Amino acid sequence: MHFNLPDQLALEVAGYDQTRKKLAAAMAAEDAKNKKKRQTFPCGRPSNMFPKHVIKDSDWEVTVEQLNKEKAPDKFHLFTKPVFGQEPEPIAVVYYHRQLWVAAWLPPNGSKLLQSKDDSYIYGLTIAYRDTAAARKQCTDTYIPNRRTLGKYMFNQHDESMMLPRVKDGRSYWYRKTILMTQDDIMDGYTANYWKDPNRSEHHLKSYGKTWQMYRAVQKWENQLSKDIPQFKGGSNDDIFTRRDAENSEFENIKINGSWTNGLAINSDGDPASNWIGMNVLSVDPQHVLVPSEEVPLMKAMEKHGVTPIPVQMRHMRTLAGGPHCVSTDLVREGTLERYD
């Protein structure tokens, strides 16, 4: 006859029976093994955060499994494509940092799989975090802040109407959103490097400390992105979209400072011209002088001394670092004197 003791009694007896003691130890080891096995994806197992024509589902699954096994500073992966005779070219990057998954990619321009609508975006970005107590402590924040308008964001986890969409992904619920950043978004002021700083707080990647290797991988992708974006000479990595904003590309609005200028003399205030540049007038003859039209007090002073000022419009004077005298040159013409107005 075979019978099993009640669980509580079996635990009491196990302390005196060596056979039962070994059996209990084996069962405990098996439970620990199964528990560890169940934690294969402690960071979560999100579905493909890239378009399938950028990163295949099979490659994504391998990457997610690997990132879950890595230690915190190494939870990143840079996807590349081979280029004949050159170093592999970065096309996408993903990392897991403080409960947040971030994936960024370049649109495969020229691919037959792309529809005309998708071909217009500059880069793609997906941010996601699993809806758990631990994640909510570190990910309840604002995301994709606007650089032009203070307090403006694409998503705000403090405002129910602006939160990241909550979706079911596998067995878990996630807060997740994919963004295709377009020229219109850039024009609207969304010009920050969101792939390494999605919210300017908890998830900012630093080039030093524990995240330096992660930062370095993301930077390689960023360098590839910036190759196809026109930039002002001398601009920094934080300003790679400045020239994509048509407003900044208007000549009178080009920012002149120590970084963007090339060969211009800059004064201590970062201006390419002196505060007295309006006095840089051009004498036509002893009685007539060309003067910037906005220099009204100067023209009145000249009139008091018998000099006739001729106002000229020079809205680019400060950008050109000179007044009527320094931005003009003498011409020697052949033929008779003629009027060209």
Kinemage of the C-alpha trace (Angstrom):
@kinemage 1
@onewidth
@group {chain A} dominant
@subgroup {mainchain}
@vectorlist {calphas} color= white
{ca met a 1} P 0.000 0.000 0.000
{ca his a 2} L 1.253 3.503 -0.931
{ca phe a 3} L 0.134 6.773 0.606
{ca asn a 4} L 1.365 10.387 0.786
{ca leu a 5} L 1.703 12.337 4.009
{ca pro a 6} L 0.037 15.750 4.227
{ca asp a 7} L 2.389 18.514 3.030
{ca gln a 8} L 2.937 20.069 6.446
{ca leu a 9} L 3.612 16.710 8.074
{ca ala a 10} L 5.927 15.708 5.218
{ca leu a 11} L 8.027 18.830 5.886
{ca glu a 12} L 8.285 17.960 9.560
{ca val a 13} L 9.315 14.359 8.854
{ca ala a 14} L 11.854 15.389 6.190
{ca gly a 15} L 14.110 16.778 8.874
{ca tyr a 16} L 14.498 13.287 10.393
{ca asp a 17} L 14.354 11.100 7.272
{ca gln a 18} L 17.498 11.393 5.101
{ca thr a 19} L 15.708 10.062 2.039
{ca arg a 20} L 12.933 12.593 2.353
{ca lys a 21} L 15.490 15.283 3.117
{ca lys a 22} L 17.309 14.630 -0.179
{ca leu a 23} L 14.018 14.496 -2.019
{ca ala a 24} L 12.963 17.851 -0.558
{ca ala a 25} L 16.302 19.400 -1.559
{ca ala a 26} L 15.922 18.089 -5.117
{ca met a 27} L 12.386 19.450 -5.369
{ca ala a 28} L 13.541 22.858 -4.093
{ca ala a 29} L 16.356 22.920 -6.659
{ca glu a 30} L 13.888 22.034 -9.421
{ca asp a 31} L 11.538 24.815 -8.319
{ca ala a 32} L 14.431 27.303 -8.341
{ca lys a 33} L 15.442 26.134 -11.805
{ca asn a 34} L 11.915 26.528 -13.132
{ca lys a 35} L 11.617 29.963 -11.547
{ca lys a 36} L 14.876 31.035 -13.160
{ca lys a 37} L 13.695 29.649 -16.473
{ca arg a 38} L 10.515 31.681 -16.240
{ca gln a 39} L 12.675 34.826 -15.892
{ca thr a 40} L 14.289 34.429 -19.326
{ca phe a 41} L 12.960 37.870 -20.318
{ca pro a 42} L 13.299 40.064 -17.193
{ca cys a 43} L 13.327 43.196 -19.385
{ca gly a 44} L 10.219 42.138 -21.244
{ca arg a 45} L 9.680 40.700 -24.682
{ca pro a 46} L 8.252 43.458 -26.894
{ca ser a 47} L 7.266 42.635 -30.441
{ca asn a 48} L 9.367 44.051 -33.263
{ca met a 49} L 9.907 47.766 -32.647
{ca phe a 50} L 11.161 48.276 -36.205
{ca pro a 51} L 9.317 48.039 -39.517
{ca lys a 52} L 9.701 44.488 -40.830
{ca his a 53} L 11.375 45.703 -44.006
{ca val a 54} L 14.067 47.347 -41.843
{ca ile a 55} L 14.678 44.553 -39.301
{ca lys a 56} L 13.219 41.072 -39.786
{ca asp a 57} L 11.137 39.536 -36.989
{ca ser a 58} L 13.601 36.647 -36.672
{ca asp a 59} L 16.532 39.028 -36.176
{ca trp a 60} L 14.503 41.006 -33.663
{ca glu a 61} L 13.696 37.908 -31.578
{ca val a 62} L 17.377 36.973 -31.386
{ca thr a 63} L 18.264 40.536 -30.349
{ca val a 64} L 15.617 40.719 -27.615
{ca glu a 65} L 16.727 37.397 -26.158
{ca gln a 66} L 20.344 38.560 -26.139
{ca leu a 67} L 19.587 41.929 -24.548
{ca asn a 68} L 17.655 40.211 -21.764
{ca lys a 69} L 20.753 38.148 -20.945
{ca glu a 70} L 23.197 41.062 -20.925
{ca lys a 71} L 24.124 43.174 -17.927
{ca ala a 72} L 22.591 46.653 -17.712
{ca pro a 73} L 25.405 48.632 -19.445
{ca asp a 74} L 25.454 46.175 -22.377
{ca lys a 75} L 21.746 46.045 -23.206
{ca phe a 76} L 22.065 47.533 -26.690
{ca his a 77} L 22.518 46.380 -30.260
{ca leu a 78} L 23.605 48.214 -33.410
{ca phe a 79} L 22.240 46.797 -36.662
{ca thr a 80} L 24.436 47.274 -39.724
{ca lys a 81} L 24.449 46.337 -43.379
{ca pro a 82} L 27.526 45.325 -45.380
{ca val a 83} L 29.020 47.818 -47.826
{ca phe a 84} L 31.473 46.548 -50.388
{ca gly a 85} L 35.005 47.726 -49.672
{ca gln a 86} L 33.931 49.763 -46.641
{ca glu a 87} L 33.021 49.419 -42.983
{ca pro a 88} L 29.491 48.083 -42.297
{ca glu a 89} L 26.918 50.874 -42.378
{ca pro a 90} L 24.645 51.426 -39.324
{ca ile a 91} L 20.939 51.256 -40.174
{ca ala a 92} L 19.236 50.834 -36.788
{ca val a 93} L 19.914 50.725 -33.064
{ca val a 94} L 17.998 49.499 -30.015
{ca tyr a 95} L 18.735 49.692 -26.315
{ca tyr a 96} L 17.114 49.071 -22.937
{ca his a 97} L 17.840 51.638 -20.244
{ca arg a 98} L 16.061 52.056 -16.910
{ca gln a 99} L 12.957 50.098 -17.907
{ca leu a 100} L 12.619 51.920 -21.250
{ca trp a 101} L 13.133 50.360 -24.675
{ca val a 102} L 14.255 52.757 -27.422
{ca ala a 103} L 14.628 51.822 -31.091
{ca ala a 104} L 15.687 54.140 -33.917
{ca trp a 105} L 16.217 53.468 -37.599
{ca leu a 106} L 16.881 55.043 -40.966
{ca pro a 107} L 14.299 54.735 -43.741
{ca pro a 108} L 15.661 52.424 -46.452
{ca asn a 109} L 15.381 54.959 -49.256
{ca gly a 110} L 15.078 53.410 -52.655
{ca ser a 111} L 13.653 50.154 -51.334
{ca lys a 112} L 10.815 48.770 -53.428
{ca leu a 113} L 9.044 47.834 -50.218
{ca leu a 114} L 8.594 51.474 -49.264
{ca gln a 115} L 5.389 53.264 -50.080
{ca ser a 116} L 5.574 56.900 -51.117
{ca lys a 117} L 4.026 58.014 -47.813
{ca asp a 118} L 6.736 56.405 -45.687
{ca asp a 119} L 9.507 57.597 -47.958
{ca ser a 120} L 9.070 61.154 -46.681
{ca tyr a 121} L 10.133 60.563 -43.082
{ca ile a 122} L 13.650 61.444 -41.913
{ca tyr a 123} L 14.040 58.765 -39.244
{ca gly a 124} L 11.889 56.395 -37.236
{ca leu a 125} L 11.675 56.047 -33.469
{ca thr a 126} L 9.839 53.647 -31.156
{ca ile a 127} L 9.734 54.024 -27.381
{ca ala a 128} L 8.108 51.451 -25.095
{ca tyr a 129} L 7.963 50.262 -21.528
{ca arg a 130} L 6.068 47.424 -19.901
{ca asp a 131} L 3.208 48.402 -17.603
{ca thr a 132} L 4.725 47.259 -14.308
{ca ala a 133} L 5.176 48.972 -10.961
{ca ala a 134} L 8.953 49.169 -11.455
{ca ala a 135} L 8.632 50.708 -14.919
{ca arg a 136} L 5.999 53.230 -13.864
{ca lys a 137} L 8.370 54.616 -11.232
{ca gln a 138} L 11.050 55.424 -13.818
{ca cys a 139} L 9.029 55.995 -16.981
{ca thr a 140} L 6.193 58.230 -15.799
{ca asp a 141} L 7.421 61.359 -17.511
{ca thr a 142} L 7.093 63.547 -20.584
{ca tyr a 143} L 8.430 62.290 -23.894
{ca ile a 144} L 9.674 63.966 -27.099
{ca pro a 145} L 9.942 67.541 -25.756
{ca asn a 146} L 9.744 70.425 -28.219
{ca arg a 147} L 12.894 72.541 -28.419
{ca arg a 148} L 11.145 75.650 -29.712
{ca thr a 149} L 8.210 75.841 -27.294
{ca leu a 150} L 8.893 75.391 -23.584
{ca gly a 151} L 6.485 72.936 -21.939
{ca lys a 152} L 5.343 71.379 -25.212
{ca tyr a 153} L 5.673 67.605 -25.648
{ca met a 154} L 4.374 64.895 -27.932
{ca phe a 155} L 3.492 62.722 -24.923
{ca asn a 156} L 2.903 63.441 -21.254
{ca gln a 157} L 2.386 60.541 -18.854
{ca his a 158} L 1.005 62.997 -16.277
{ca asp a 159} L -1.871 63.918 -18.594
{ca glu a 160} L -4.276 61.098 -19.457
{ca ser a 161} L -5.178 62.719 -22.777
{ca met a 162} L -1.529 62.858 -23.884
{ca met a 163} L -0.187 59.546 -22.585
{ca leu a 164} L 1.641 56.999 -24.699
{ca pro a 165} L -0.867 54.471 -26.074
{ca arg a 166} L -1.341 51.463 -23.775
{ca val a 167} L -1.458 48.278 -25.854
{ca lys a 168} L -1.398 44.556 -25.183
{ca asp a 169} L 1.755 42.971 -26.560
{ca gly a 170} L 1.910 39.239 -25.958
{ca arg a 171} L 0.885 38.517 -22.373
{ca ser a 172} L 1.747 41.969 -21.061
{ca tyr a 173} L 0.468 45.503 -21.430
{ca trp a 174} L 2.886 48.122 -22.706
{ca tyr a 175} L 2.997 51.871 -23.150
{ca arg a 176} L 4.345 52.123 -26.658
{ca lys a 177} L 4.502 54.467 -29.651
{ca thr a 178} L 6.203 54.519 -33.038
{ca ile a 179} L 6.995 57.920 -34.545
{ca leu a 180} L 8.026 58.636 -38.113
{ca met a 181} L 9.748 61.998 -37.794
{ca thr a 182} L 8.977 64.145 -40.834
{ca gln a 183} L 9.992 67.541 -42.162
{ca asp a 184} L 6.751 68.968 -40.733
{ca asp a 185} L 7.775 67.765 -37.250
{ca ile a 186} L 11.166 69.421 -37.654
{ca met a 187} L 9.459 72.659 -38.728
{ca asp a 188} L 7.270 72.409 -35.627
{ca gly a 189} L 10.320 72.403 -33.335
{ca tyr a 190} L 10.892 68.687 -32.682
{ca thr a 191} L 14.602 68.851 -33.448
{ca ala a 192} L 16.247 67.187 -30.429
{ca asn a 193} L 18.200 63.921 -30.516
{ca tyr a 194} L 15.375 61.856 -29.067
{ca trp a 195} L 17.085 58.538 -29.833
{ca lys a 196} L 19.481 59.156 -26.939
{ca asp a 197} L 17.447 61.617 -24.889
{ca pro a 198} L 13.718 60.864 -25.236
{ca asn a 199} L 12.655 62.834 -22.169
{ca arg a 200} L 15.593 64.942 -20.897
{ca ser a 201} L 15.620 63.288 -17.498
{ca glu a 202} L 15.802 59.641 -16.415
{ca his a 203} L 16.764 58.220 -19.798
{ca his a 204} L 19.429 60.606 -21.020
{ca leu a 205} L 22.396 58.628 -22.360
{ca lys a 206} L 25.748 60.021 -21.276
{ca ser a 207} L 29.067 59.683 -23.053
{ca tyr a 208} L 30.715 58.747 -19.767
{ca gly a 209} L 29.972 56.522 -16.791
{ca lys a 210} L 27.915 53.340 -17.074
{ca thr a 211} L 26.195 54.267 -20.351
{ca trp a 212} L 29.269 55.223 -22.363
{ca gln a 213} L 29.300 52.026 -24.458
{ca met a 214} L 25.583 52.327 -25.135
{ca tyr a 215} L 26.079 55.979 -26.054
{ca arg a 216} L 28.900 55.086 -28.422
{ca ala a 217} L 26.745 52.580 -30.341
{ca val a 218} L 23.881 55.072 -30.618
{ca gln a 219} L 26.326 57.758 -31.723
{ca lys a 220} L 27.482 55.596 -34.638
{ca trp a 221} L 23.884 55.397 -35.841
{ca glu a 222} L 23.469 59.144 -35.341
{ca asn a 223} L 26.580 59.835 -37.424
{ca gln a 224} L 25.064 57.815 -40.250
{ca leu a 225} L 21.804 59.755 -39.959
{ca ser a 226} L 23.583 63.119 -40.105
{ca lys a 227} L 25.394 62.254 -43.343
{ca asp a 228} L 22.261 62.873 -45.403
{ca ile a 229} L 21.136 65.985 -43.518
{ca pro a 230} L 22.411 69.395 -44.709
{ca gln a 231} L 24.004 71.276 -41.849
{ca phe a 232} L 25.640 74.614 -41.200
{ca lys a 233} L 29.406 74.397 -41.213
{ca gly a 234} L 30.726 74.062 -37.686
{ca gly a 235} L 27.397 72.889 -36.239
{ca ser a 236} L 27.344 70.408 -33.369
{ca asn a 237} L 25.617 67.033 -33.057
{ca asp a 238} L 22.876 68.729 -31.060
{ca asp a 239} L 22.003 70.986 -34.009
{ca ile a 240} L 21.849 68.513 -36.890
{ca phe a 241} L 18.276 69.495 -37.809
{ca thr a 242} L 18.701 73.273 -37.537
{ca arg a 243} L 19.167 73.764 -41.252
{ca arg a 244} L 16.157 71.552 -42.063
{ca asp a 245} L 14.002 74.297 -40.538
{ca ala a 246} L 13.284 76.666 -43.416
{ca glu a 247} L 12.956 79.575 -40.987
{ca asn a 248} L 16.552 79.129 -39.850
{ca ser a 249} L 17.759 78.941 -43.445
{ca glu a 250} L 16.476 82.399 -44.354
{ca phe a 251} L 19.543 84.554 -44.731
{ca glu a 252} L 18.502 87.232 -42.252
{ca asn a 253} L 17.791 84.589 -39.595
{ca ile a 254} L 20.996 82.570 -39.874
{ca lys a 255} L 22.432 82.355 -36.403
{ca ile a 256} L 25.871 83.926 -36.264
{ca asn a 257} L 28.025 82.749 -33.387
{ca gly a 258} L 31.353 81.162 -32.669
{ca ser a 259} L 30.182 77.786 -33.915
{ca trp a 260} L 28.474 78.563 -37.198
{ca thr a 261} L 30.668 81.332 -38.607
{ca asn a 262} L 33.723 80.633 -40.703
{ca gly a 263} L 36.336 83.345 -40.982
{ca leu a 264} L 34.181 86.182 -39.577
{ca ala a 265} L 35.556 88.335 -36.792
{ca ile a 266} L 33.468 87.835 -33.660
{ca asn a 267} L 33.406 90.322 -30.812
{ca ser a 268} L 33.146 89.387 -27.142
{ca asp a 269} L 29.341 89.297 -27.332
{ca gly a 270} L 29.348 86.705 -30.098
{ca asp a 271} L 28.290 89.281 -32.727
{ca pro a 272} L 30.188 89.427 -36.054
{ca ala a 273} L 30.155 93.238 -36.056
{ca ser a 274} L 30.725 96.178 -33.724
{ca asn a 275} L 27.829 97.971 -32.063
{ca trp a 276} L 28.974 101.075 -34.016
{ca ile a 277} L 28.726 99.398 -37.423
{ca gly a 278} L 26.110 101.995 -38.489
{ca met a 279} L 28.860 104.623 -38.694
{ca asn a 280} L 30.524 102.640 -41.488
{ca val a 281} L 29.133 105.052 -44.101
{ca leu a 282} L 30.194 105.611 -47.701
{ca ser a 283} L 30.931 109.100 -48.984
{ca val a 284} L 29.784 109.712 -52.550
{ca asp a 285} L 31.190 113.258 -52.558
{ca pro a 286} L 31.913 115.919 -49.895
{ca gln a 287} L 28.190 116.706 -49.543
{ca his a 288} L 26.526 113.284 -49.950
{ca val a 289} L 26.939 110.156 -47.805
{ca leu a 290} L 25.272 106.729 -47.985
{ca val a 291} L 23.925 105.829 -44.518
{ca pro a 292} L 21.966 102.761 -43.278
{ca ser a 293} L 18.298 103.798 -43.253
{ca glu a 294} L 17.788 102.836 -39.598
{ca glu a 295} L 20.518 105.264 -38.432
{ca val a 296} L 18.120 108.220 -38.022
{ca pro a 297} L 20.056 110.047 -35.246
{ca leu a 298} L 23.256 109.852 -37.330
{ca met a 299} L 21.513 111.316 -40.399
{ca lys a 300} L 20.102 114.216 -38.334
{ca ala a 301} L 23.596 114.966 -37.011
{ca met a 302} L 24.979 115.023 -40.562
{ca glu a 303} L 22.270 117.422 -41.728
{ca lys a 304} L 23.223 119.848 -38.937
{ca his a 305} L 26.735 119.948 -40.408
{ca gly a 306} L 25.571 120.520 -43.983
{ca val a 307} L 25.981 116.944 -45.179
{ca thr a 308} L 23.139 115.286 -47.082
{ca pro a 309} L 22.581 111.678 -45.958
{ca ile a 310} L 21.251 109.192 -48.515
{ca pro a 311} L 19.434 106.391 -46.629
{ca val a 312} L 19.976 102.862 -47.956
{ca gln a 313} L 18.321 99.665 -46.780
{ca met a 314} L 20.842 97.150 -45.424
{ca arg a 315} L 18.963 94.530 -43.448
{ca his a 316} L 21.899 92.079 -43.771
{ca met a 317} L 24.468 94.575 -42.522
{ca arg a 318} L 25.307 92.792 -39.262
{ca thr a 319} L 25.415 89.385 -40.917
{ca leu a 320} L 27.818 90.738 -43.540
{ca ala a 321} L 29.915 92.328 -40.751
{ca gly a 322} L 30.059 95.707 -42.469
{ca gly a 323} L 28.200 98.901 -43.375
{ca pro a 324} L 27.842 100.641 -46.775
{ca his a 325} L 31.582 101.346 -46.920
{ca cys a 326} L 32.923 97.861 -46.170
{ca val a 327} L 30.405 95.907 -48.231
{ca ser a 328} L 30.886 98.001 -51.367
{ca thr a 329} L 33.640 98.260 -53.961
{ca asp a 330} L 34.600 100.758 -56.644
{ca leu a 331} L 33.744 100.062 -60.260
{ca val a 332} L 35.571 101.396 -63.297
{ca arg a 333} L 33.213 101.415 -66.299
{ca glu a 334} L 33.915 101.888 -69.935
{ca gly a 335} L 31.596 104.092 -71.986
{ca thr a 336} L 29.384 107.003 -71.075
{ca leu a 337} L 27.638 107.647 -67.767
{ca glu a 338} L 24.193 106.043 -67.737
{ca arg a 339} L 21.355 105.536 -65.282
{ca tyr a 340} L 20.215 101.990 -64.580
{ca asp a 341} L 17.036 102.626 -62.544
